């Protein structure tokens, strides 16, 4: 009998692989699975994508808008991708670009009223999906996982700050 190919990196692991590698691949696989589900839902139900949602979410939280470079840092993408996303959202009337008042070289991006309304609807659908995706865990398990990942995050931050 021929077994089907592994569907993700984690399932290809062998018993002798290191625990840290197994953990990394489990995190990577889960993250990828959640991202695909969220992106698919946003495309189907909202006519959007996860990168667009992330950009709108950052602007929603920043009443005074954000500079293009700040947007790029916050959504972890290149300046070119942010420029392309902002241009598309501006054509749709969801964001507006303006020159920064105290620095004529900088451009500040803000949500329009239409952008705020669209993001609010998208955020509701996003939250409902996230709740559904993690419904297989009990509240205690979600809290424990959150705490453990917080510990890992702090360790990673410490590594970043050391030579």
PABATI-142509 format. One record per residue (C-alpha): x negated, y, z; residue in three letters; residue number from 1. Coordinates in steps of 0.02 Angstrom, whole numbers, plus 50000, padded with zeros to 5 digits. Layout:
% residues N
<node xx="X" yy="Y" zz="Z" aa="Ala" i="NUM"/>
...
***
This chain:
% residues 163
<node xx="50000" yy="50000" zz="50000" aa="Unk" i="1"/>
<node xx="49934" yy="50172" zz="49955" aa="Unk" i="2"/>
<node xx="49959" yy="50304" zz="50089" aa="Unk" i="3"/>
<node xx="50013" yy="50479" zz="50035" aa="Unk" i="4"/>
<node xx="49880" yy="50615" zz="50040" aa="Unk" i="5"/>
<node xx="49869" yy="50714" zz="50201" aa="Unk" i="6"/>
<node xx="49984" yy="50864" zz="50197" aa="Unk" i="7"/>
<node xx="49874" yy="50980" zz="50300" aa="Unk" i="8"/>
<node xx="49693" yy="50992" zz="50360" aa="Unk" i="9"/>
<node xx="49733" yy="50928" zz="50534" aa="Unk" i="10"/>
<node xx="49805" yy="50762" zz="50477" aa="Unk" i="11"/>
<node xx="49643" yy="50722" zz="50385" aa="Unk" i="12"/>
<node xx="49543" yy="50726" zz="50548" aa="Unk" i="13"/>
<node xx="49462" yy="50568" zz="50612" aa="Unk" i="14"/>
<node xx="49452" yy="50517" zz="50795" aa="Unk" i="15"/>
<node xx="49268" yy="50561" zz="50807" aa="Unk" i="16"/>
<node xx="49293" yy="50743" zz="50758" aa="Unk" i="17"/>
<node xx="49253" yy="50870" zz="50892" aa="Unk" i="18"/>
<node xx="49394" yy="50932" zz="51006" aa="Unk" i="19"/>
<node xx="49360" yy="51114" zz="50961" aa="Unk" i="20"/>
<node xx="49376" yy="51074" zz="50776" aa="Unk" i="21"/>
<node xx="49537" yy="50979" zz="50808" aa="Unk" i="22"/>
<node xx="49606" yy="51128" zz="50905" aa="Unk" i="23"/>
<node xx="49555" yy="51252" zz="50770" aa="Unk" i="24"/>
<node xx="49638" yy="51148" zz="50635" aa="Unk" i="25"/>
<node xx="49796" yy="51128" zz="50739" aa="Unk" i="26"/>
<node xx="49806" yy="51318" zz="50763" aa="Unk" i="27"/>
<node xx="49768" yy="51349" zz="50580" aa="Unk" i="28"/>
<node xx="49899" yy="51224" zz="50522" aa="Unk" i="29"/>
<node xx="50034" yy="51292" zz="50637" aa="Unk" i="30"/>
<node xx="49995" yy="51471" zz="50588" aa="Unk" i="31"/>
<node xx="50002" yy="51429" zz="50404" aa="Unk" i="32"/>
<node xx="50166" yy="51336" zz="50424" aa="Unk" i="33"/>
<node xx="50247" yy="51482" zz="50518" aa="Unk" i="34"/>
<node xx="50180" yy="51610" zz="50393" aa="Unk" i="35"/>
<node xx="50251" yy="51511" zz="50246" aa="Unk" i="36"/>
<node xx="50422" yy="51495" zz="50330" aa="Unk" i="37"/>
<node xx="50428" yy="51681" zz="50374" aa="Unk" i="38"/>
<node xx="50369" yy="51737" zz="50202" aa="Unk" i="39"/>
<node xx="50495" yy="51623" zz="50117" aa="Unk" i="40"/>
<node xx="50639" yy="51687" zz="50224" aa="Unk" i="41"/>
<node xx="50589" yy="51868" zz="50194" aa="Unk" i="42"/>
<node xx="50585" yy="51838" zz="50006" aa="Unk" i="43"/>
<node xx="50751" yy="51745" zz="50002" aa="Unk" i="44"/>
<node xx="50852" yy="51851" zz="50123" aa="Unk" i="45"/>
<node xx="50769" yy="52022" zz="50112" aa="Unk" i="46"/>
<node xx="50685" yy="52029" zz="49942" aa="Unk" i="47"/>
<node xx="50521" yy="52066" zz="50029" aa="Unk" i="48"/>
<node xx="50361" yy="51979" zz="50083" aa="Unk" i="49"/>
<node xx="50265" yy="51957" zz="50244" aa="Unk" i="50"/>
<node xx="50131" yy="52087" zz="50199" aa="Unk" i="51"/>
<node xx="50267" yy="52216" zz="50158" aa="Unk" i="52"/>
<node xx="50357" yy="52173" zz="50321" aa="Unk" i="53"/>
<node xx="50194" yy="52193" zz="50420" aa="Unk" i="54"/>
<node xx="50159" yy="52363" zz="50341" aa="Unk" i="55"/>
<node xx="50337" yy="52424" zz="50375" aa="Unk" i="56"/>
<node xx="50325" yy="52358" zz="50555" aa="Unk" i="57"/>
<node xx="50168" yy="52460" zz="50586" aa="Unk" i="58"/>
<node xx="50250" yy="52617" zz="50518" aa="Unk" i="59"/>
<node xx="50409" yy="52584" zz="50617" aa="Unk" i="60"/>
<node xx="50306" yy="52589" zz="50778" aa="Unk" i="61"/>
<node xx="50214" yy="52749" zz="50727" aa="Unk" i="62"/>
<node xx="50340" yy="52891" zz="50726" aa="Unk" i="63"/>
<node xx="50211" yy="53014" zz="50660" aa="Unk" i="64"/>
<node xx="50150" yy="52894" zz="50527" aa="Unk" i="65"/>
<node xx="49980" yy="52817" zz="50500" aa="Unk" i="66"/>
<node xx="49831" yy="52856" zz="50392" aa="Unk" i="67"/>
<node xx="49798" yy="52734" zz="50252" aa="Unk" i="68"/>
<node xx="49639" yy="52671" zz="50339" aa="Unk" i="69"/>
<node xx="49734" yy="52641" zz="50501" aa="Unk" i="70"/>
<node xx="49864" yy="52540" zz="50406" aa="Unk" i="71"/>
<node xx="49727" yy="52435" zz="50326" aa="Unk" i="72"/>
<node xx="49650" yy="52397" zz="50497" aa="Unk" i="73"/>
<node xx="49817" yy="52357" zz="50579" aa="Unk" i="74"/>
<node xx="49880" yy="52236" zz="50448" aa="Unk" i="75"/>
<node xx="49708" yy="52160" zz="50419" aa="Unk" i="76"/>
<node xx="49697" yy="52187" zz="50233" aa="Unk" i="77"/>
<node xx="49592" yy="52288" zz="50112" aa="Unk" i="78"/>
<node xx="49618" yy="52472" zz="50074" aa="Unk" i="79"/>
<node xx="49660" yy="52423" zz="49895" aa="Unk" i="80"/>
<node xx="49801" yy="52308" zz="49951" aa="Unk" i="81"/>
<node xx="49870" yy="52442" zz="50067" aa="Unk" i="82"/>
<node xx="49864" yy="52570" zz="49926" aa="Unk" i="83"/>
<node xx="49959" yy="52451" zz="49811" aa="Unk" i="84"/>
<node xx="50089" yy="52408" zz="49944" aa="Unk" i="85"/>
<node xx="50116" yy="52590" zz="49993" aa="Unk" i="86"/>
<node xx="50136" yy="52642" zz="49810" aa="Unk" i="87"/>
<node xx="50268" yy="52506" zz="49782" aa="Unk" i="88"/>
<node xx="50361" yy="52552" zz="49942" aa="Unk" i="89"/>
<node xx="50354" yy="52736" zz="49896" aa="Unk" i="90"/>
<node xx="50431" yy="52700" zz="49724" aa="Unk" i="91"/>
<node xx="50572" yy="52611" zz="49816" aa="Unk" i="92"/>
<node xx="50598" yy="52761" zz="49930" aa="Unk" i="93"/>
<node xx="50550" yy="52667" zz="50089" aa="Unk" i="94"/>
<node xx="50393" yy="52766" zz="50132" aa="Unk" i="95"/>
<node xx="50325" yy="52940" zz="50097" aa="Unk" i="96"/>
<node xx="50143" yy="52992" zz="50082" aa="Unk" i="97"/>
<node xx="50083" yy="53164" zz="50136" aa="Unk" i="98"/>
<node xx="49916" yy="53247" zz="50159" aa="Unk" i="99"/>
<node xx="49864" yy="53250" zz="50342" aa="Unk" i="100"/>
<node xx="49889" yy="53424" zz="50416" aa="Unk" i="101"/>
<node xx="49717" yy="53435" zz="50499" aa="Unk" i="102"/>
<node xx="49617" yy="53338" zz="50370" aa="Unk" i="103"/>
<node xx="49658" yy="53375" zz="50188" aa="Unk" i="104"/>
<node xx="49558" yy="53220" zz="50135" aa="Unk" i="105"/>
<node xx="49671" yy="53099" zz="50230" aa="Unk" i="106"/>
<node xx="49842" yy="53035" zz="50179" aa="Unk" i="107"/>
<node xx="49974" yy="52995" zz="50310" aa="Unk" i="108"/>
<node xx="50112" yy="52871" zz="50271" aa="Unk" i="109"/>
<node xx="50282" yy="52877" zz="50357" aa="Unk" i="110"/>
<node xx="50442" yy="52778" zz="50344" aa="Unk" i="111"/>
<node xx="50589" yy="52864" zz="50264" aa="Unk" i="112"/>
<node xx="50763" yy="52848" zz="50338" aa="Unk" i="113"/>
<node xx="50799" yy="52713" zz="50208" aa="Unk" i="114"/>
<node xx="50638" yy="52625" zz="50254" aa="Unk" i="115"/>
<node xx="50685" yy="52628" zz="50439" aa="Unk" i="116"/>
<node xx="50857" yy="52554" zz="50400" aa="Unk" i="117"/>
<node xx="50785" yy="52418" zz="50288" aa="Unk" i="118"/>
<node xx="50651" yy="52371" zz="50414" aa="Unk" i="119"/>
<node xx="50779" yy="52361" zz="50555" aa="Unk" i="120"/>
<node xx="50882" yy="52234" zz="50455" aa="Unk" i="121"/>
<node xx="50725" yy="52137" zz="50409" aa="Unk" i="122"/>
<node xx="50666" yy="52136" zz="50590" aa="Unk" i="123"/>
<node xx="50830" yy="52059" zz="50648" aa="Unk" i="124"/>
<node xx="50815" yy="51918" zz="50520" aa="Unk" i="125"/>
<node xx="50631" yy="51895" zz="50564" aa="Unk" i="126"/>
<node xx="50667" yy="51882" zz="50750" aa="Unk" i="127"/>
<node xx="50806" yy="51756" zz="50723" aa="Unk" i="128"/>
<node xx="50690" yy="51647" zz="50619" aa="Unk" i="129"/>
<node xx="50548" yy="51656" zz="50745" aa="Unk" i="130"/>
<node xx="50668" yy="51603" zz="50883" aa="Unk" i="131"/>
<node xx="50726" yy="51457" zz="50775" aa="Unk" i="132"/>
<node xx="50547" yy="51405" zz="50731" aa="Unk" i="133"/>
<node xx="50497" yy="51394" zz="50915" aa="Unk" i="134"/>
<node xx="50660" yy="51321" zz="50979" aa="Unk" i="135"/>
<node xx="50576" yy="51150" zz="50984" aa="Unk" i="136"/>
<node xx="50478" yy="51209" zz="51136" aa="Unk" i="137"/>
<node xx="50554" yy="51235" zz="51306" aa="Unk" i="138"/>
<node xx="50540" yy="51407" zz="51386" aa="Unk" i="139"/>
<node xx="50406" yy="51337" zz="51503" aa="Unk" i="140"/>
<node xx="50308" yy="51267" zz="51355" aa="Unk" i="141"/>
<node xx="50318" yy="51433" zz="51262" aa="Unk" i="142"/>
<node xx="50255" yy="51527" zz="51415" aa="Unk" i="143"/>
<node xx="50114" yy="51401" zz="51442" aa="Unk" i="144"/>
<node xx="50061" yy="51408" zz="51260" aa="Unk" i="145"/>
<node xx="50066" yy="51597" zz="51263" aa="Unk" i="146"/>
<node xx="49957" yy="51602" zz="51419" aa="Unk" i="147"/>
<node xx="49832" yy="51477" zz="51348" aa="Unk" i="148"/>
<node xx="49818" yy="51573" zz="51185" aa="Unk" i="149"/>
<node xx="49795" yy="51732" zz="51287" aa="Unk" i="150"/>
<node xx="49647" yy="51653" zz="51375" aa="Unk" i="151"/>
<node xx="49573" yy="51602" zz="51206" aa="Unk" i="152"/>
<node xx="49602" yy="51779" zz="51140" aa="Unk" i="153"/>
<node xx="49509" yy="51857" zz="51287" aa="Unk" i="154"/>
<node xx="49364" yy="51737" zz="51262" aa="Unk" i="155"/>
<node xx="49355" yy="51780" zz="51077" aa="Unk" i="156"/>
<node xx="49358" yy="51966" zz="51117" aa="Unk" i="157"/>
<node xx="49215" yy="51940" zz="51239" aa="Unk" i="158"/>
<node xx="49115" yy="51850" zz="51104" aa="Unk" i="159"/>
<node xx="49144" yy="51994" zz="50984" aa="Unk" i="160"/>
<node xx="49072" yy="52117" zz="51110" aa="Unk" i="161"/>
<node xx="48915" yy="52017" zz="51147" aa="Unk" i="162"/>
<node xx="48760" yy="52009" zz="51037" aa="Unk" i="163"/>
***
